[in-house]
């Protein structure tokens, strides 16, 4: 019989497993705490669990651990980028960013990506598989073990499209948020999507108070289609309707990500069009100077253009900030470190 990955079980699923062993289900919460909060790597470390139960756990389950293949640290700002090996030898990336309000970890949700956004290195090597909920949460456990530092904020903005791996992503948020585990508040969790409209509606009804970020990057369907293939399936009107419904159901503000690309979407007219699209919505715009990737076709906007774009939106009543660039000296843009790893192992 194949052993069960205990990291991937919720407390309720653990309770069912423990009862199937003929044991009391209250042990599930003890075990969950050992695995997710205390980050143990062997059942023998669970000192308040009976030896007989530990033996049953060893016989039927295992504790998943992930290995760090490589870690790069920025000399500019201390940002750390991790190349992490999964149990099937595939590789993903996580990025640790340090702010004065705490440590933020950017996690991956898939091995590769199907979405094909033109400015992103994540999609260059194609899609391989979805990550399990425990592999998403496992990135946090792995980085906390490696650095001996606490992660206080999580952003689902690494390799992959979170809403294309919907069930595992939602389960991972619940694992991360659970009080006996990492206990990271939902309002400290941000999920970024390129705009899979049906799953935005689903997420609105999950009763998870995380922050939703929409990768918009253009103000017309034609321009968006040239940058993001997902726009061929869902129009901007459909996407923004889903966003308005999400705000209405959750009462939560949405953050719109807008990667500024030189000569493509960074004009004064683009800024005015964006302000019109978002008028009346509880929204925040996060401007991102696009990451220039190897063999990529896009260049980031000039500083003056970025500042003018921001000022134009703010003057129209749209709260706008420019994302601070971190880790520029360590391949911190999504997918670049993994791409090098794949190429070197071909």
N, C-alpha and C positions, 0 to 999 in steps of 0.2 A: 504493500500500500504506500502511495506517495505521501510524504509528510506534508503537513499543513504549514504554510507561512503564517506564523502567529502575529506578525506585524500588521497583516492585512485585515485582522479581525476587529470589529467594533466590540464594545463591552457586551452588547446583547449577543453577538455571535460567539464571543468567548464564554458567556454564561451557558449557552446551549452546548458548547463543546465540553465544558467542565462537568455539566450534568450528565453528559453521555459517558463520562469516565466514572460515574457513580459518586461524584464529589459534590459538595455544596457550592451553589453558584456564586456566593459572595467572594470566593477566591478570584473570580474573574477581574474584579476591580483591583485587587492586589497585583495580579499578573500584568494587567494593563499599565499600571503605574510603573512597575519595574521596567517594562519594555520601552514605554514611550517617554516617561519623564526622567527616570533614572538611567536610561539608555544602557542597560546591562547587555552583555553579549553571550552570556551562558545562564542556564537555568540554575546552576549551583549557587549563583549570586543572590537568588531569591530566598533570603534567610528566614522570612516569615511564612514560607510555604512548606508543608510537610514533605519529607523525603519521598514518600510514596507518590504524591502528586507530581513532584518534580520528575520522577522516573517516568510517569505516564506522559508528561509533557515531552520529555526527551524521545520517547518511543514514537510519538505521534506527530510532533510539531518541530519546527526549528525557528530560531531567531535570525532574521535576515540582517546581514551587514553589507555595506557597500564600501568599495575601496577607492581611495584617491589615487588616480594615476599620475596626475600632475597638478601643481598649484603654482599659479603666478601671482606675484604681489606687486602692485603699482608703487613705484618710488615717488609718484606725485601725490597720491592721496590715500594710500593704504588699502585700496580696493583689492580684493582677492578673487581670482577666478579659478574654479575647480573643474578639472576634468575627472568625472566619476565613472568607475566601471560597475556595470550592473552584473547580476549573477550569471547572465548568459553571455558575458564578455562584450556586450555593446557599451557604448560610451555616451554620456550626456554631460551637460554643463550646468554649473550653478555659480552665481556671482554674489559675493559678500560685499556690501557697501556700508561704510560707517558714516553715520550722521550724528549730530549732537543730541538727537532724541533717541538714539539706539541703533542697533545693527539690523539691517534689512538684507534678507536673502532673496535673490531672484532665482526661482526654480523652473525647471523644465517639466513639461507634461507629456511629451512624446519623444520617441527616438526618431529624429528627423521631423519633417513637416510636409503636409500635402498642399499647403495654401499657395505657395509660389509667389509670394510678394517679392517684387523686383529688387528691393533695397536690402533684403535680408539674406545673410549667409546660411541661416538654419535650413533653408529649403534646397540648397545647392546639391546636397548629397542624397536627396530624396527621403521618403518616409519609410520607416521600418516597422514600428509598432507603437501602440499606446503604452504609457507607463501605468502600472498598477497604483492604487491609492498609496500603498505602503512605500513604493519607490519614490513617489512625490514627497511624502513626509520624510522618507529616509534621507533625502538630501539635507534636510535640516539637522537630523540626528548626526549624520556624518560630519557636517561642517562644525557643529557644536563640539563633537568629540575631538576633531582635528585642532580646533583653535582654543578650546576650553573657554569659549565665549558664548553668551546667551543671545539667541536670535529673538528680537522683539517684534519684527515686522516681516511679512512675507508677500512677495509680489509674484504672481503667476505670469511672468513675461519672458521666460526663458525659451528654450527650443520647443516648438510645437504650438498648436492652437488649442487652448484649454477647452473651449466649447465643442471641439471635435472629439474630445475624450471625456464627454460630459459626466457619466456615472462615476468614473474613477476620480475625477477632479472634485466633484461634490463630496464624495466619501472622504477624500483626503482633507478637505477643509474641515469636515466634522471631526476627523481624527486629530488634526492640529489644534482645533478649538476646544477639544474635550477637557474639562477641568482637571481630571486626573492624569492627563498627558502633558503635552507641551503648553496647553492652556494659553494659547495666543488668541487674543480677542478678535472676533470676526471683523471689527472695525480697523484692525491692524493688518488685514489681509486684503490685497487688491488683485483682481482678476482682469486680465487684458484679453480682448477678443478682436479679431478682424471683422466680426459681424455676422455670425451664424444666427440669423434672425429667430428661427423657431426655438432655439435653446436659450435665447435671451428671455423669451416669454416663460420658459420652464424655470429658469433661474429665479425669476421674479417671485415665483410661488414656492420657493424652497425655504423661505423664512431664514435666510442667512444674511446677516447684516454686513456683508463684505462690500468693498468699493468696486464698482464696475467701471472698467476703462475701455473705451471704444477706439480702435485704431481707424481713424477716418482718412486723414492724409490728402483729401481732395474735396472740392466743393461741387463738382459736377460728375455725373455718372461716367461720361466719356473719359475724363481725366483719371477718375478712380480706377476704371477698368484697365487703363494702361499701366497702372502701378500695382494694383491688387486684383488678381483674377476672381476673387470672391464677389467682386462687384458685378460680374456677369450673371450671378445668380440672384443677388439681392440689391435692389436699387437703394440710393441714399434715402429716398422717401420712406421705403419699407423699413430701413434700418432706424431712422429717426422716430418713426411711429412706435416701433418696439421699445426704443429708449424712453419715450414719453410715458408709455404704459408701465415700464419698469419703475420709473420715478413715482408714478401715481400709486402703484401697489406697495412699493417699499419705503417711500418717503426719503430715499437716499439720492444724493447728488451723483451725477455721472461725470467722469473725467474723460475728455476727448483728447486723444493723442494725435498730434499733427506733426509729422516729420517734414521739416523744411528742406526742400530739394532745389538746388540752384537752377533757376530758369524754368522750373516745372510748376510750382505751386506756391511761390513765395512773394507774389506781387501784392501791391496795395489792393487791387481789385479782388484777389483771392481772399484777403483778410475781410473785406467788406461782405463778400459772398458768404463767408463762414459765419460772420456775425448775424447775418439775416437768417441762416439756417438754424442757428441755436437760440435766436431771440425768444424770450419767454420761458426758456427751459432752465431748471436748476442744474447748472453745468459749470464746469471748470475746463479750461483748455490748457493742455500741457504741450508746449512747443518743444520739438526735439530736433536739434541739428543732426541731419541724417548721418549715420555711421558710414564712412566710405570703406567698402569691402574690396578685397582683391578681385580684380577683373569685373568690378561692378560698374554700372553705367551712370550712377548718380554721384553728384558732388554736393556737399553741404552748402547752404546759403551763406552769404557774407554776413558778418556781424551787424552791419548797418541795416540790412534787409530783415534780419531776425528781430532787431530792436524796433524797427518801424512796424513790423507785423504785430508784435506784442502790444505796442502803444495804440495801434489802430483798434485792436480788439478791446482793450481796456477802456478806450474812449467811447466804445459802443456799449459799454456795460457788461461785457463778457470777461469774467475774472480769468486772467491769463498769466502764466508763468513760463519761464524757459527752464527746461530740465538741465540741472547741473551735469556737465560731462565728467564721468568718472572712469578711471581705468583705461584711458586712451593709449597708454603705453604697453598694455598687456592683452591685446586682442579681446577686449571686454565686450565688443559687439557680439550678439547672439550667433553661435554656430561656428565662429572662426577657429577656435581652439580645437573643437571636435573635427572640423574639416581638415586641419593639419594632421591630426591624429590618424584619421582614416587614410589620407594620402600617404602618410609615412608607413602605414601597415599594409598597403596594397601589394 
